[in-house]
Structure formats: structure tokens, C-alpha cells
Amino acid sequence: MRKRLCILTNAHRDTFEVKAEHTGIDKLVDGVVCSHDFAAPKEDADFWRALELHEPFDAARTLLIEDSLAVLSAARSYGVRNTVAIRRPDSRQPPRAITDFAAIDGVADLI
């Protein structure tokens, strides 16, 4: 479908690299953006401005799937139209009640 798939993370790049080494998740996506590279967390509008310069995207056509409601709110405020919350970011915990965003239990629900 020629859609670009990127991981956006607040994890430090070194920390993400350790996770990627163990999981191979970085090989399943087109790009990885660590908020530390922009000196602004995903909850900050500065992150979204820097992201758009680094990884141009159409906010009206972008889909953000995220477990942090604060990040989803920041993205929505920036203009990202399609925001989906993950109700169960920890499979050992019960699903969270989420009312402000479309929500799924996990990314597998999208398949």
C-alpha cells in the first residue's frame, strides 16, 4: 500500500537500540524517530514541528497509534486527525476506559 510506517518514541536512542537488538522491531518499519534527537518529548508541540521537518507527513492523513493519552492530545492539537489509543499497553493489566479517542486493545486489533 506504499504507506510509510515509523516508530516514534520518547526512549533515548541508545535505549531503543538495545530493544531493537533484542526484538528486531526496527526491521519491521521504515524509520525510527527518538524524541531525544529533537530535544523535545512527544507531548510537546516542538516535537511535532521537528518531526514534520525530519519526516514530512500530512497531518490530515497520518495515523498515530499510541498508549499515552497526553501524546495523543498533543498530536491532535498539532493537527494529526487520526489518533487511536491503546487500551491495553500492558497485557498483564485490564483494559483502560478511554473516551476521548478511538481505542483498541493492541496493535493486533488493526490486522
N, CA and C of each residue as an Amber inpcrd file, in Angstrom:
protein
   333
   0.8110000  -1.1970000   0.0000000   0.0000000   0.0000000   0.0000000
   0.8500000   1.2550000   0.0000000   2.1440000   1.0840000   0.0120000
   3.0920000   2.2060000  -0.0520000   2.8510000   3.2590000   1.0270000
   2.5640000   2.8140000   2.2150000   2.4130000   3.7060000   3.3700000
   3.7140000   3.6490000   4.1610000   4.1720000   4.7790000   4.6250000
   5.3920000   4.8210000   5.4280000   5.0210000   4.5440000   6.8760000
   5.7330000   3.6330000   7.5120000   5.4720000   3.2260000   8.8880000
   6.6840000   3.5530000   9.7380000   6.4680000   4.3820000  10.7580000
   7.5770000   4.8080000  11.6190000   7.2230000   4.6140000  13.0880000
   8.2380000   4.3190000  13.8540000   8.1060000   4.2860000  15.3100000
   8.5360000   5.6510000  15.8210000   7.6900000   6.2410000  16.6580000
   8.0180000   7.4880000  17.3470000   8.1210000   7.1360000  18.8200000
   9.2370000   7.4270000  19.4360000   9.4270000   7.0210000  20.8210000
  10.0690000   8.1200000  21.6570000   9.6950000   8.1540000  22.9250000
  10.3620000   9.0440000  23.8690000  11.6060000   8.3940000  24.4500000
  11.8390000   7.1440000  24.1060000  13.0350000   6.4520000  24.6040000
  14.2890000   7.1000000  24.0130000  15.3490000   7.1080000  24.7990000
  16.6410000   7.5780000  24.2970000  17.0820000   6.6250000  23.1880000
  17.7680000   7.1410000  22.2000000  18.1800000   6.3140000  21.0550000
  18.9950000   5.0930000  21.5060000  19.8990000   5.2570000  22.4650000
  20.7000000   4.1170000  22.9380000  19.8000000   3.0360000  23.5540000
  18.8070000   3.4550000  24.3110000  17.8730000   2.5130000  24.9150000
  17.0660000   1.7990000  23.8420000  16.6020000   2.5650000  22.8540000
  15.8370000   1.9490000  21.7710000  16.6960000   0.9420000  21.0130000
  17.9500000   1.2620000  20.7800000  18.8340000   0.3510000  20.0450000
  18.9720000  -0.9890000  20.7670000  19.0300000  -0.9550000  22.0980000
  19.1010000  -2.2090000  22.8660000  17.8230000  -3.0150000  22.6450000
  16.6740000  -2.3500000  22.7260000  15.4020000  -3.0420000  22.5000000
  15.3360000  -3.6000000  21.0820000  15.7610000  -2.8070000  20.1240000
  15.7180000  -3.2390000  18.7290000  16.6330000  -4.4340000  18.4950000
  17.7670000  -4.4350000  19.1470000  18.7070000  -5.5490000  19.0040000
  18.0630000  -6.8560000  19.4690000  17.2720000  -6.7850000  20.5240000
  16.6370000  -7.9870000  21.0720000  15.3580000  -8.3820000  20.3480000
  14.6430000  -7.3990000  19.7980000  13.3330000  -7.6910000  19.2050000
  13.3180000  -7.6600000  17.6820000  14.2180000  -6.8920000  17.0820000
  14.2020000  -6.7230000  15.6310000  13.0800000  -5.8220000  15.1500000
  12.4340000  -5.1090000  16.0540000  11.2890000  -4.2710000  15.6830000
  11.6680000  -3.1920000  14.6760000  12.8930000  -2.7170000  14.7290000
  13.3240000  -1.6690000  13.8020000  13.3390000  -2.1540000  12.3510000
  13.4170000  -3.4470000  12.1530000  13.4420000  -4.0050000  10.8010000
  12.0410000  -4.1390000  10.1990000  11.0270000  -3.9200000  11.0240000
   9.6370000  -4.0390000  10.5770000   9.0400000  -2.7040000  10.1480000
   9.8100000  -1.6360000  10.2910000   9.3080000  -0.2940000   9.9900000
  10.2640000   0.4370000   9.0520000   9.7710000   1.5380000   8.5190000
  10.5790000   2.3400000   7.5930000  11.5050000   3.3210000   8.2980000
  11.1930000   3.6440000   9.5510000  12.0190000   4.6070000  10.2640000
  11.7300000   4.6010000  11.7510000  12.6870000   5.1030000  12.5080000
  12.5500000   5.2390000  13.9590000  12.9540000   6.6670000  14.3140000
  12.0830000   7.3480000  15.0490000  12.3640000   8.7100000  15.4880000
  12.3370000   8.7220000  17.0050000  13.4370000   9.1200000  17.6010000
  13.5300000   9.2510000  19.0550000  13.3950000  10.7250000  19.4120000
  12.4970000  11.0170000  20.3210000  12.2460000  12.4150000  20.6810000
  13.4960000  13.0970000  21.2270000  14.4070000  12.3340000  21.8010000
  15.6520000  12.9150000  22.3150000  16.4630000  13.5650000  21.1940000
  16.2990000  13.0560000  19.9760000  17.0130000  13.6530000  18.8380000
  16.5460000  15.0830000  18.5750000  15.3280000  15.3980000  19.0030000
  14.7600000  16.7300000  18.7950000  14.7850000  17.5680000  20.0730000
  15.2470000  16.9760000  21.1610000  15.2850000  17.6490000  22.4700000
  13.8970000  18.1080000  22.9130000  12.8920000  17.3240000  22.5340000
  11.5140000  17.6310000  22.9270000  10.7280000  16.3260000  22.9700000
   9.9760000  16.0810000  24.0420000   9.1790000  14.8580000  24.1190000
   7.9720000  14.9280000  23.1890000   7.3840000  13.7900000  22.9170000
   6.2260000  13.7310000  22.0240000   5.0410000  14.5280000  22.5470000
   5.0190000  14.8140000  23.8390000   3.9370000  15.5960000  24.4290000
   4.0580000  17.0850000  24.1100000   5.1310000  17.4950000  23.4980000
   5.4370000  18.9130000  23.2480000   5.2380000  19.2470000  21.7680000
   4.6480000  20.4000000  21.4970000   4.4340000  20.8300000  20.1090000
   5.7560000  20.9520000  19.3460000   6.8580000  21.2580000  20.0440000
   8.1620000  21.3440000  19.3760000   8.5540000  20.0080000  18.7470000
   8.1820000  18.9060000  19.3860000   8.4580000  17.5910000  18.8020000
   7.7710000  17.4590000  17.4480000   6.4970000  17.8180000  17.3940000
   5.7210000  17.6380000  16.1640000   6.2190000  18.5380000  15.0380000
   6.6550000  19.7440000  15.3880000   7.2290000  20.6410000  14.3730000
   8.5410000  20.0480000  13.8390000   9.3870000  19.5600000  14.7330000
  10.6640000  18.9620000  14.3180000  10.4230000  17.6890000  13.5150000
   9.4460000  16.8980000  13.9340000   9.1320000  15.6680000  13.2000000
   8.7230000  15.9780000  11.7710000   7.9030000  16.9850000  11.6110000
   7.4270000  17.3220000  10.2640000   8.5670000  17.7570000   9.3500000
   9.5920000  18.3860000   9.8970000  10.7630000  18.7550000   9.1040000
  11.6220000  17.5280000   8.7800000  11.7420000  16.6270000   9.7460000
  12.5870000  15.4360000   9.6000000  11.9070000  14.3400000   8.7800000
  10.6410000  14.1570000   9.0100000   9.8550000  13.0710000   8.4120000
   8.5410000  13.6740000   7.9400000   8.5690000  14.3700000   6.7970000
   7.3660000  15.0850000   6.3500000   6.1220000  14.1820000   6.3310000
   5.0310000  14.7130000   6.8610000   3.7820000  13.9480000   6.8980000
   2.6070000  14.8880000   6.7050000   1.5260000  14.3350000   6.2190000
   0.2750000  15.0680000   6.0500000  -0.5770000  14.7710000   7.2790000
  -0.7150000  15.7400000   8.1730000  -1.4220000  15.5280000   9.4370000
  -2.8600000  15.0540000   9.2240000  -3.4700000  15.4480000   8.1230000
  -4.8440000  15.0430000   7.8410000  -4.9330000  13.5750000   7.4400000
  -3.8080000  12.9950000   7.0050000  -3.8250000  11.6060000   6.5360000
  -2.9620000  10.6800000   7.3870000  -2.3780000  11.2130000   8.4420000
  -1.4970000  10.4240000   9.2990000  -2.3090000   9.7100000  10.3740000
  -1.8990000   8.4800000  10.6740000  -2.4990000   7.6990000  11.7530000
  -1.4610000   7.5310000  12.8510000  -1.8120000   7.9420000  14.0620000
  -0.9500000   7.7510000  15.2240000  -1.6460000   6.7910000  16.1750000
  -0.9760000   5.6880000  16.4600000  -1.4570000   4.7090000  17.4280000
  -0.5190000   4.8130000  18.6170000  -1.0780000   5.0540000  19.7980000
  -0.2470000   5.4530000  20.9360000  -0.9030000   5.0200000  22.2390000
  -0.0750000   4.6690000  23.2330000  -0.6330000   4.3160000  24.5350000
  -0.7270000   5.5080000  25.4860000  -0.0470000   6.5920000  25.1920000
  -0.0670000   7.7710000  26.0580000  -1.1520000   8.7500000  25.5960000
  -2.1080000   8.9860000  26.4800000  -3.1830000   9.9230000  26.1400000
  -2.6580000  11.3460000  26.0070000  -1.6140000  11.6890000  26.7690000
  -1.0110000  13.0200000  26.6550000  -0.3730000  13.2090000  25.2810000
   0.2600000  12.1770000  24.7590000   0.8630000  12.2590000  23.4230000
  -0.2350000  12.3650000  22.3670000  -1.2930000  11.5810000  22.5240000
  -2.3990000  11.6690000  21.5660000  -3.0130000  13.0680000  21.5680000
  -3.1530000  13.6630000  22.7290000  -3.6970000  15.0260000  22.8150000
  -2.7720000  16.0260000  22.1290000  -1.4660000  15.8780000  22.3350000
  -0.5050000  16.7790000  21.6890000  -0.5600000  16.6300000  20.1770000
  -0.6440000  15.3980000  19.7090000  -0.7160000  15.1540000  18.2620000
  -1.9950000  15.7460000  17.6840000  -3.0930000  15.5320000  18.3770000
  -4.3810000  16.0760000  17.9170000  -4.3190000  17.6010000  17.8700000
  -3.7330000  18.2140000  18.8970000  -3.5930000  19.6780000  18.9170000
  -2.7360000  20.1740000  17.7620000  -1.7530000  19.3740000  17.3740000
  -0.8910000  19.7440000  16.2540000  -1.6200000  19.6070000  14.9200000
  -2.6690000  18.8040000  14.9020000  -3.4470000  18.6380000  13.6770000
  -3.5120000  17.2150000  13.1580000  -2.9010000  16.2700000  13.8780000
  -2.9860000  14.8730000  13.4530000  -4.4340000  14.4310000  13.6340000
  -5.0720000  14.1150000  12.5350000  -6.5090000  13.8440000  12.5420000
  -6.8480000  12.4590000  13.0700000  -6.0450000  11.4710000  12.7260000
  -6.3670000  10.0870000  13.0580000  -5.5220000   9.6140000  14.2330000
  -6.1350000   9.5880000  15.4000000  -5.4330000   9.2060000  16.6270000
  -6.1780000   8.0450000  17.2750000  -5.4370000   7.0070000  17.6150000
  -6.0240000   5.8140000  18.2150000  -5.2490000   5.4690000  19.4760000
  -5.9750000   5.2820000  20.5690000  -5.3660000   4.9330000  21.8460000
  -5.2950000   3.4090000  21.9920000  -4.2730000   2.9650000  22.6850000
  -4.1560000   1.5460000  23.0210000  -4.6720000   1.3740000  24.4510000
  -5.7660000   0.6110000  24.5750000  -6.3810000   0.4110000  25.8900000
  -5.5440000  -0.4760000  26.8060000  -4.7930000  -1.3870000  26.2080000
  -4.0410000  -2.3600000  26.9990000  -2.5690000  -2.3560000  26.6390000
  -1.8440000  -1.3060000  26.9750000  -0.4150000  -1.2890000  26.6510000
   0.3660000  -2.3430000  27.4390000  -0.1900000  -2.7800000  28.5600000
   0.4170000  -3.8300000  29.3740000  -0.5770000  -4.9850000  29.4200000
  -0.2430000  -6.0870000  28.7760000  -1.1740000  -7.2190000  28.6810000
  -1.4710000  -7.8520000  30.0330000  -0.6900000  -7.5250000  31.0460000
  -0.9440000  -8.0560000  32.3880000  -1.9720000  -7.2250000  33.1430000
  -2.3690000  -6.1030000  32.5720000  -3.3360000  -5.2040000  33.2010000
  -4.6570000  -5.2460000  32.4330000  -5.7600000  -4.9310000  33.1160000
  -7.0430000  -4.8710000  32.3950000  -7.0630000  -3.6720000  31.4480000
  -7.9170000  -3.7150000  30.4270000  -8.0270000  -2.5680000  29.5140000
  -8.4490000  -1.3000000  30.2470000  -7.9110000  -0.1740000  29.8040000
  -8.2950000   1.1290000  30.3710000  -9.5680000   1.6140000  29.6960000
 -10.3710000   2.3520000  30.4270000 -11.5470000   3.0010000  29.8440000
 -11.0680000   4.2850000  29.1730000 -11.2630000   4.3910000  27.8820000
 -10.8170000   5.5690000  27.1240000 -12.0160000   6.1310000  26.3820000
 -12.2770000   7.4090000  26.5910000 -13.4600000   8.0240000  25.9870000
 -13.1330000   9.1080000  24.9650000 -11.9580000   9.7070000  25.0550000
 -11.6340000  10.8500000  24.1930000 -11.0480000  10.4720000  22.8350000
 -10.7120000   9.2060000  22.6520000 -10.0820000   8.7490000  21.4130000
 -10.6770000   7.4130000  21.0030000 -10.6240000   7.1470000  19.7110000
 -10.8990000   5.7720000  19.2690000  -9.8720000   4.8920000  19.9680000
 -10.2420000   3.6620000  20.3210000  -9.3180000   2.8460000  21.0840000
  -9.3590000   1.3870000  20.6500000  -8.2170000   0.7440000  20.8090000
  -8.0540000  -0.6790000  20.5180000  -7.3130000  -1.3020000  21.7040000
  -7.4100000  -2.6240000  21.8300000  -6.6890000  -3.2960000  22.9080000
  -5.2020000  -3.4050000  22.6030000  -4.8650000  -3.5750000  21.3460000
  -3.4740000  -3.6780000  20.9350000  -3.3570000  -3.5210000  19.4420000
  -2.1660000  -3.3830000  18.9560000  -1.9440000  -3.1560000  17.5220000
  -2.4810000  -4.3240000  16.6960000  -2.4860000  -5.5350000  17.2620000
  -3.0140000  -6.6980000  16.5390000  -4.4790000  -6.5100000  16.1430000
  -5.2070000  -5.6610000  16.8600000  -6.6060000  -5.3890000  16.5180000
  -6.7520000  -4.6930000  15.1680000  -5.6830000  -4.1350000  14.6560000
  -5.7460000  -3.4320000  13.3680000  -5.6390000  -4.3810000  12.1820000
  -5.1950000  -5.5970000  12.4450000  -4.9600000  -6.5560000  11.3520000
  -6.2440000  -7.2730000  10.9950000
